[in-house]
Amino acid sequence: MRVVVIGAGEVGRSIAANLADAHDVVVVERDGDLVEELTYSLDVLAVHGDGTNLDVLREAGIDQADMLIASTDVDEANIVACGAAKTIGDPFTVARVKRRDLLATWKNAEGAFGVDFMVCTDLLAAEAIFRITGVPGAHDVDTFAGGIVRMAEFEVTAESEIADQTVSQADRYSSLTFAAVFRDDDVLIPTGSTRLTMGDRVVVIGSSDSIREFADAVAEPGDEGAEEVVIVGGGEVGFQTARLFEEHGFRPKLIERDRERARELAEQLPQTTVLESDATDVEFLAREHIDEADVVVSALESDEKNLLVSLLADRLGVERTIAIVETAEYAGLFETVGVDIAVNPRQETAEEIVRFTREGQTEKIAMLENDRAEVVEIEIGEGSVLADRPIRDAVGDLPDGVVVGAISRGGTLVTPRGDTVIQAGDHVILFVDTSVLDEVTDRI
């Protein structure tokens, strides 16, 4: 497939890197320095120019392209690029936007703007925040097989019940598979003798009940999940996050400094208590009992402010802090200095677009640890290497770095064990090291 990516920022670059191995990728970028850097760092064709310009699109070969992904930071530029591409060729067009009203317009008028698929950065970030807050201690959460299978990633702390236990000792849950352990820069496929140590990030796959039981064993004492939720910042991410909590029966608090914006939010969020204040005002936070919150979500307009508010909330005694971080490189730093979870909207967007480009090969994808590994859902066909064989035999024909985490058969969860025979038509949820992903999907 020939794919033209408009914009070589964080989102465009991540998409291009992910697709480059399997597709012919052309990246169009206005910044000449970025074009030169791309030429040497990725196996893509980099074109210098404006992606909304017809001549530049022709130079990128849009008339022969199967897909155009417009991923700049400017909503209007992305939409114009999609519309312009449709006047030259017939690529499938994907546009990234921040404004939810553009997404709403597009949904209500299929094909509007010449866009075939649209993703909203801030909405994706809000959805990620909501998923994570539903599982105590989790750093990442996703669902598969129509919701009957969950994947979650946890960090083992000194207080975790499973700390310094082997996987065999920790494996006391009815329908749970230990899929992988991230330890420093390594991805470990755990065996029964693998010892789980402080700082490990453990990926588990199983039923919602078992994931919840496991969360209780891993999360720090007192972390019972989100009941009292405080959101700081009434921008689009903060608004969308509050709206999602409202939809699920919560009554969150939202702190917004700007009086006019606070009034607008109060009108649009009837189940949310909107507080007009500076979230770094310690006296205000104490007066409003913010220290009693289970979760504080920092969704202000700058990384520095989100870090400051998160650390302040942590110092006040809030159980869990989640911060929006716009600069992906800061995410690890945030979590190192005390923020429990850093959510990067651009990374969420890149993942969503890559998921979409893989449709047909896989039912669903979750990317882990900056694309070091993926959890994928695949329907098993008659010719699959996994079909009609016990798993212990079949995995011998797959490369290292693959774990069968769960099986959905007719809408029922089957917990995989060595003697389990996978049938054609089953949906399997696999943990796959990214380095062997193409080989695995080819064989399955």
Secondary structure as GFF3:
##gff-version 3
##sequence-region A 1 444
A	DSSP	beta_strand	2	6	.	.	.	ID=ss1
A	DSSP	alpha_helix	10	19	.	.	.	ID=ss2
A	DSSP	beta_strand	24	29	.	.	.	ID=ss3
A	DSSP	alpha_helix	32	41	.	.	.	ID=ss4
A	DSSP	beta_strand	45	48	.	.	.	ID=ss5
A	DSSP	alpha_helix	54	59	.	.	.	ID=ss6
A	DSSP	three_ten_helix	62	64	.	.	.	ID=ss7
A	DSSP	beta_strand	67	70	.	.	.	ID=ss8
A	DSSP	alpha_helix	75	88	.	.	.	ID=ss9
A	DSSP	beta_strand	92	97	.	.	.	ID=ss10
A	DSSP	alpha_helix	100	108	.	.	.	ID=ss11
A	DSSP	three_ten_helix	112	114	.	.	.	ID=ss12
A	DSSP	beta_strand	117	120	.	.	.	ID=ss13
A	DSSP	alpha_helix	121	133	.	.	.	ID=ss14
A	DSSP	beta_strand	138	144	.	.	.	ID=ss15
A	DSSP	three_ten_helix	145	147	.	.	.	ID=ss16
A	DSSP	beta_strand	149	155	.	.	.	ID=ss17
A	DSSP	beta_strand	165	166	.	.	.	ID=ss18
A	DSSP	alpha_helix	167	170	.	.	.	ID=ss19
A	DSSP	beta_strand	176	183	.	.	.	ID=ss20
A	DSSP	beta_strand	186	188	.	.	.	ID=ss21
A	DSSP	beta_strand	195	196	.	.	.	ID=ss22
A	DSSP	beta_strand	201	206	.	.	.	ID=ss23
A	DSSP	alpha_helix	208	218	.	.	.	ID=ss24
A	DSSP	beta_strand	229	232	.	.	.	ID=ss25
A	DSSP	alpha_helix	236	247	.	.	.	ID=ss26
A	DSSP	beta_strand	253	256	.	.	.	ID=ss27
A	DSSP	alpha_helix	259	268	.	.	.	ID=ss28
A	DSSP	beta_strand	273	276	.	.	.	ID=ss29
A	DSSP	alpha_helix	282	287	.	.	.	ID=ss30
A	DSSP	three_ten_helix	290	292	.	.	.	ID=ss31
A	DSSP	beta_strand	295	298	.	.	.	ID=ss32
A	DSSP	alpha_helix	303	316	.	.	.	ID=ss33
A	DSSP	beta_strand	320	324	.	.	.	ID=ss34
A	DSSP	alpha_helix	330	337	.	.	.	ID=ss35
A	DSSP	beta_strand	341	343	.	.	.	ID=ss36
A	DSSP	alpha_helix	345	357	.	.	.	ID=ss37
A	DSSP	beta_strand	364	368	.	.	.	ID=ss38
A	DSSP	beta_strand	373	379	.	.	.	ID=ss39
A	DSSP	alpha_helix	391	394	.	.	.	ID=ss40
A	DSSP	three_ten_helix	395	397	.	.	.	ID=ss41
A	DSSP	beta_strand	402	409	.	.	.	ID=ss42
A	DSSP	beta_strand	412	414	.	.	.	ID=ss43
A	DSSP	beta_strand	427	433	.	.	.	ID=ss44
A	DSSP	three_ten_helix	434	436	.	.	.	ID=ss45
A	DSSP	alpha_helix	437	443	.	.	.	ID=ss46
###
